[in-house]
Amino acid sequence: MKKPTVTLSAFLALGVLSMSSLRADYTVPIADPPFSLGKSIIGIEGWEHRVDAHKNEDAARLARVRWDEGRPAIILSGASIKNDFPKTEGSKARVSLRVAFLFPQANIELQQFRLLIGGAPFPEIVFQSNKDGGLGIGDGTGRKMDVLVPYSEVKSRSYYTITVLVDYDQMAYDVTISGVKADGSPLNFERKGVGFESTNPGMQGMAIITANSVRSYISQLSIESL
């Protein structure tokens, strides 16, 4: 039987719903409870610092975003955090996030936003703020990436919905990115049937690393079995 998907709107309507009441997957409930506006998300719903040396209580906090009609989002700046959610199950899984970036118009040679997911056939989702970078899939080291949306087409303070559908039976994944380009025109990127090899299906745990020079906003994030 297909497992239910819990969306942001459902959380806002239902209020508090703990991770343990969902399933082995993870969907971030970005609502006031159990999070608190203006405060860190660390220690809530499984979020922790990756390493003690990078402890910064202001690096990942929940706030309302003025330019997104006051909707709540996790704001990340100089963050190094993790969430060790249990392993996904079954032959198919989906990763989805709604993310925006506030970045300087400068050629900064630095991986600005990295979302790493343990066991994923795509090592990481990356935004790199320089003329050769953009939004795409990284190699898991922070040094190389496959640019899917060039930096010149990414608009600062504009949300992008990224979805990756993984099929372990077919050993392939599809990735889509939607939003607007820097000139305001619609962006609809799609790449299907990206092959991979895996002897241990499933995804477990994630880490998010961001630089101080680019502020990142996440208003939806889910990793779920289908």
N, C-alpha and C positions, 0 to 999 in steps of 0.2 A: 504494500500500500504506500502511495506517495506521501512523503512527510510534509507537514504544513510549512509554509514559508511565513515568517513573521516580519512584517514591514515596519518602517518608521511610523506610518500613520496608525498602525495597529497599536504600537507601543504608546503613542501619544493618547490614544483613546482608552487603553486599558490601564495605564499607569505602570506600577512596578511589576516586572516579570523577570525573575532571575534566570541566569544562564542555565542552571541545572534543570529548570522546568521545560527547557526546549528539547535538546537532543545532543548528540556528540559534536555537532557543528557549532559555529559561532555566528551570531548576528548581534551587532552592537545596538543596544537600545538607547538611542540618543534622545532622551527626554529628561525632564527635570529630575525625577526620581528613577533610579537610585543615584544618578549624578546630580551635582549642584551647579547651577550657573555661576560662572566666575571662579570655580575651584578646579583643582587638579583632578584628573581621572585616575591617577595612580592609586592602587589599592581597591579599586572598584571593578566588579565584573571581570576579574582576572588580569587587569593591567598592572604591570610592574616595570621597574627600571631594568634595562638589560645588564648594566654593570654599575657598581657602586660609584665609580669615578664620574659617571655622567648623571648623577642624581640632580635634578632640577625640577622643583615642584611647579614652576611656571611654564615648563616646556610643552605640556600637554594638558589643556584645560578646556572646559566647556563654556561657550559663550554664544550670545546671539550675534549674528552677522548683519550689520546695518545694510550692506549692499545686497543682501539676499533676503530682503523683507523681514529681517529680524528673526529668521529661523535659527535654531541652535545648531552648532557645529563644534567638533573637537578642533581646537586651534593648536597647531604644532609648530614650534620654533626651537631649533637646537635640541630636538627630541631624540632619545634613544630608549625606546620602550618595547615591551614584548607582552604577548598573551599566549600562554601555553594551553590553548583549547584542545580537547580530545580529537582523535583522528576521525576524518570523514569516513563514511561507509558506502559500499556499493560500487557500481561500475561507472557512475557519472557524478560529477560535482560541479558547482558553480561558484565562482568568485565574482563579487560585484562591489563596486564602490563609487561614490559620488564625491569628487575631490576638486578643489580649486587651489590656485596658487597666487600669491602676491609676491612678485619678483621684480628686481631692479632691471632696468633696461641697460644691461652691461654684460660683457663677455666674461662671465665668472666660470673658471674651469673647476667645477665642483659638482658632484652628484648632490642635487639639492633635496630630493625626496626619494626614499627607497622603501618599498613595501616588500618584505621577504616572507615567503610562506613555506614552512617546512614540508618537504616532499613534493612540492608542486613541480609539474613538468616544465613550467616557465619559472626560472629561479626568482625573479623579482619584477615588480612594476616600478618604473623609474621615471622621474622628471629631472632633466638636466638643463640648467639655465645657461646655455651658451650657444653660439651660432651653429655649432655642429651637433647640438643636442636636441632636446625636445621631450616628448612623452613616448614611452615605449617599454620594451622588455629588456631587462638587464641580465647579465651572465651570473649574477650572484656574488661577484667580487667587488662591485662598485666601480669597475674600471672600463667595462665594455657594455654597449647596449645596441639593440636593434631599434632604430628610431621609427616609430609608426606615425607620429604627428610631429613634423619639424618644429623647432623652437619658434621660427618666424610665424607659424600659424597658431601658436598657443596664446590665448588672451589672458592677461593678468586679471584677477578677480572675476573669473568666470568658471562655472562648474562644468566638469566633464564626467560623464557616466562611463565607467569602464566595466565591461563584463567579459569574463573568460569562462567558457563552457568546456569542461574536460570530459572526454570519453575514454575510459581505460580499456574498454573492449576494442575500440577502433584505434587506440594508441594515437590519438590526435586531439587537438583542442582548437576552438574557434575564439577569436577575440574581436570585440566591437568597442568602438569609442565614439560617443556622440556628444555634441555641444555646439559651440560656435567658434569660428576661426577669429583671428586677430582683427580682420576687417569686418566682422559682424555677420558674415554669411554662415549658413549651416555647415556643421562638420559631421559627417557620418562615415567613419572608417570601419572596414570589415576585412578580416583575414580568416579564411576557413581552412580546416584540415592541416594544421601545423603538426607534423609528425613528431613523436617522441618515443623514447624507450623507458620502460619502467618495470621493475620486477617486484615492486612493493606499492600497489595502488593506495591512494589516500593522501590527504594533507593534514598536517598536525602542527599547530603553533605558528605564530607569526611575530615578526619584528618590524618596527617602523623607525627609520632613521631620517632625520631632516637636518638641514643646515640652518644656522642663524640668519643667513642673508636672504632666505626665502621662507615666507610664512605659508603654511599649508593648512587647508580646511577640509575636514572630512565630515560629511553630513549623513552618509550611509556607508555601511561596511558589513558585508556578510560573506561567509564561506560555508556552504551547505551541500549536503548530499541530496541527490535528486532521485 
